[in-house]
Amino acid sequence: MKQFFGKIKTLEQIAQLKFEPPQQIKLIQKAQLNHDSYLFRFQTNNQIDKTQYKPGSHFVVKGLKGQDENMKKKYTPIEPFGNSNYFDTLIKIYRPNENPKFPQGGELTPRLENLQLGETILVTGPLISIFYEGQGKFNIQRFKQEIDKDSSQVIKPNHILFIAGGTGIAPIYSMIQEIIKEGNTSTKVTLLYGNKTIEDIVLKKELDRFALQNQNLQIVYTVDSINKNDQWNGEVGVINKEMIQKYANDPKNPENYIMICGNTQMNKSCLKIVKELGFDPYHYFRF
């Protein structure tokens, strides 16, 4: 089921920036999840209306205190939503000299890795392209989609396939968590979650717990490669056409949808595949 409701004229309307000017948030906890990913907990203040954040929305980092305030990097609160004075966010660190394609590393994440407890960052938001409304409904601001970019769309799927790569799991995790929390058993959800190695998988324990709590949630992991002695019962290989076809269900069924969140290369590859499989462009989305 899809609906359209009006035209969006400006990015500012889409972004729904609710707390201008930007505000400082304070780092109060930091936990390293694997070799390059952290869970950061930031304390908010009374000027930030967190009820405006919906599962799937982002906040925008405009710089660290006393540094470049023209910077604009977006990250996803994964929990909690609503009335609380903190939120958690998952961030992958891109360090210098670790990836030959990016010898300088990330513009911001190495500095976030070195951020000390009690220090602050400058943020604004929420920036919303896709969010979960609740009761099985998803809201899509189509400015990041292939066509009809100045419109909005509301869907209520019978089945949705989430395709995530690495820390692209963050907005999808926040949506799945809300589906579990509200006790939604009418929406069938499949998550196809790709990583390079088993060690790279983040939030696995939490995702597995979600699957135990809801029989309509299926979690499928895939890794690029495994070692001979690894205990593994998931898929092996990068996310490909065979995997997507296996888990996406019938592309001609108007109640089936796909949402994709990963790096640029993965997004392009998956979008090409879902088009080849025959999915309508109003039935697949990228974050």
Secondary structure, DSSP 8 states (H G I E B T S, - for coil): -EEEEEE---HHHHHT--S-S-EEEEEEEEEE-SSSEEEEEEE--TTS-GGG--TT-EEEEEEETTS-TT--EEE-EEE--SS-SEEEEEEE---TTS-TT-TT--SSHHHHHT--TT-EEEEEEEE-SEEEEETTEEEEEGGGSSS-TTEEEEE--SEEEEEEEGGGHHHHHHHHHHHHHTT--SSEEEEEEEESSGGG--SHHHHHHHHHH-TTEEEEEEES---TT----SEESS--HHHHHHHH--TT-TTEEEEEES-HHHHHHHHHHHHHTT--TTSEEE-
